[in-house]
Amino acid sequence: MTLAEDLDTRPTLQMRRTFDAPRALVWRAWSRPEVLVLWMGPVEWPAFSVTSDFRAGGEWRIGLKSPETGEELWQGGVYREIVAPERLVFTFKWEGENHEDGPAVETLVTVQLSETDDGQTEMAFTHDGLKNARSLAGHRHGWTSTVDRLEAWLAAYPD
């Protein structure tokens, strides 16, 4: 079974968010590891390490750490499509077996950025191929918290 066929049979997370920021800044937040580390990860698992070979076929890896316990979670993948400053597609997979999802499966994330007439940026976010309903709920919480952190970073960015 191909990844595309497998993705069709598993749950999908879809979110939309409008940011009061120009698309170029939102793109920068998604495309530069030194910026990703400032907002990536939910509030209870913020990123502490980001590496990225930002090109189609390049790999990325992010370490998240619980401030409460010091436990680390690692995720990574490969950039599939990069169309600056509007579209980013990458695979996503947890490393190891210690994640609540259990044994990892490869999933696919698509971020689509559009400019609005009033200078804001609308983000359409899709995470395809989640393992099951429990994984969907966990990723919904994680990505919602992560996008909240992105929104806070954008709001604090100096003009």
C-alpha positions as CSV (number, residue, x, y, z in Angstrom):
1,M,0.0,0.0,0.0
2,T,1.4,3.4,-0.9
3,L,1.5,6.3,1.6
4,A,-1.3,8.1,-0.4
5,E,-3.5,5.0,-0.3
6,D,-2.8,4.5,3.4
7,L,-3.5,8.2,4.2
8,D,-7.0,7.9,2.6
9,T,-8.1,5.3,5.1
10,R,-7.0,7.2,8.3
11,P,-8.4,10.3,10.1
12,T,-7.5,13.8,9.0
13,L,-7.2,17.0,11.0
14,Q,-8.2,20.2,9.3
15,M,-7.8,23.7,10.8
16,R,-8.1,27.3,9.6
17,R,-6.6,30.3,11.3
18,T,-6.3,33.9,10.3
19,F,-3.3,35.8,11.6
20,D,-2.9,39.6,11.9
21,A,0.4,39.4,10.1
22,P,1.7,39.5,6.5
23,R,2.1,36.2,4.7
24,A,5.9,36.7,4.3
25,L,6.2,36.8,8.1
26,V,4.1,33.7,8.6
27,W,6.1,31.9,5.9
28,R,9.3,32.9,7.7
29,A,7.9,31.3,10.9
30,W,7.3,28.0,9.1
31,S,10.5,28.0,7.0
32,R,13.4,29.0,9.4
33,P,14.6,26.7,12.1
34,E,15.7,29.5,14.3
35,V,12.1,30.8,14.3
36,L,10.4,27.4,14.4
37,V,12.1,26.7,17.7
38,L,10.5,29.8,19.2
39,W,6.9,28.6,18.7
40,M,6.7,25.0,17.6
41,G,5.1,22.5,20.0
42,P,2.2,22.8,22.3
43,V,2.6,24.8,25.5
44,E,3.2,21.6,27.6
45,W,5.7,20.3,25.0
46,P,7.6,23.3,23.6
47,A,10.4,22.8,21.0
48,F,14.0,22.9,22.2
49,S,15.7,21.7,19.1
50,V,14.9,22.2,15.4
51,T,17.0,21.1,12.4
52,S,15.9,21.7,8.9
53,D,17.2,21.2,5.4
54,F,14.5,23.4,3.9
55,R,14.2,22.2,0.3
56,A,12.0,19.6,-1.4
57,G,13.5,16.3,-0.4
58,G,15.2,17.8,2.7
59,E,14.8,16.4,6.2
60,W,13.5,18.1,9.3
61,R,13.6,17.1,12.9
62,I,12.2,18.7,16.0
63,G,12.7,17.9,19.7
64,L,9.9,18.7,22.2
65,K,10.5,18.7,25.9
66,S,8.1,18.7,28.8
67,P,9.0,21.6,31.2
68,E,7.3,19.6,34.0
69,T,9.2,16.3,33.6
70,G,12.1,17.0,31.2
71,E,10.9,14.1,29.0
72,E,11.7,14.5,25.3
73,L,9.7,13.6,22.3
74,W,11.1,13.7,18.8
75,Q,9.4,14.1,15.4
76,G,10.7,14.4,11.9
77,G,10.0,14.0,8.3
78,V,10.8,15.1,4.8
79,Y,9.8,18.2,2.9
80,R,7.7,17.1,-0.1
81,E,6.7,20.5,-1.6
82,I,7.8,24.0,-1.0
83,V,6.1,26.9,-2.9
84,A,7.2,30.1,-1.2
85,P,5.4,31.9,0.4
86,E,2.2,30.0,0.0
87,R,2.4,26.2,0.3
88,L,4.4,23.7,2.4
89,V,3.9,20.0,2.4
90,F,6.0,17.6,4.6
91,T,5.8,14.1,6.1
92,F,5.5,13.8,9.8
93,K,6.4,10.9,12.0
94,W,7.1,10.4,15.7
95,E,10.4,8.8,16.6
96,G,10.5,5.9,19.0
97,E,7.7,4.1,20.8
98,N,7.2,6.4,23.8
99,H,4.6,8.6,22.2
100,E,0.9,8.2,23.2
101,D,0.2,7.1,19.6
102,G,2.4,4.0,20.1
103,P,4.3,2.7,17.1
104,A,4.7,5.6,14.7
105,V,3.1,5.9,11.3
106,E,4.1,8.4,8.6
107,T,1.5,11.2,8.1
108,L,1.4,14.2,5.8
109,V,1.0,17.9,6.8
110,T,0.0,20.6,4.3
111,V,0.2,24.3,5.2
112,Q,-1.5,26.7,2.7
113,L,-1.0,30.4,3.3
114,S,-3.2,33.0,1.6
115,E,-3.2,36.8,1.8
116,T,-6.5,38.5,2.8
117,D,-7.7,41.8,1.3
118,D,-6.9,43.5,4.6
119,G,-3.3,42.3,4.9
120,Q,-3.8,39.4,7.1
121,T,-2.8,35.8,6.4
122,E,-5.2,32.9,6.4
123,M,-3.7,29.5,7.1
124,A,-5.4,26.3,6.0
125,F,-3.7,23.4,7.8
126,T,-4.3,19.7,7.1
127,H,-2.7,16.8,8.9
128,D,-3.6,13.6,6.9
129,G,-3.2,10.0,7.9
130,L,-3.5,10.1,11.7
131,K,-3.5,6.7,13.3
132,N,-7.0,6.7,14.9
133,A,-9.6,8.8,16.6
134,R,-7.4,9.1,19.8
135,S,-4.5,10.3,17.7
136,L,-6.7,12.8,15.9
137,A,-7.8,14.2,19.3
138,G,-4.3,14.4,20.6
139,H,-3.0,16.1,17.4
140,R,-6.0,18.5,17.4
141,H,-5.0,19.6,20.9
142,G,-1.3,19.7,20.1
143,W,-1.6,21.6,16.8
144,T,-4.2,24.0,18.3
145,S,-1.8,24.9,21.1
146,T,1.1,25.1,18.7
147,V,-0.8,27.5,16.4
148,D,-1.8,29.6,19.4
149,R,1.9,29.9,20.2
150,L,2.6,30.9,16.6
151,E,-0.1,33.5,16.8
152,A,1.5,34.9,20.0
153,W,5.0,35.0,18.3
154,L,3.5,36.8,15.3
155,A,1.8,39.4,17.6
156,A,5.0,40.0,19.5
157,Y,7.2,40.3,16.3
158,P,8.6,43.9,16.1
159,D,7.3,45.8,13.1
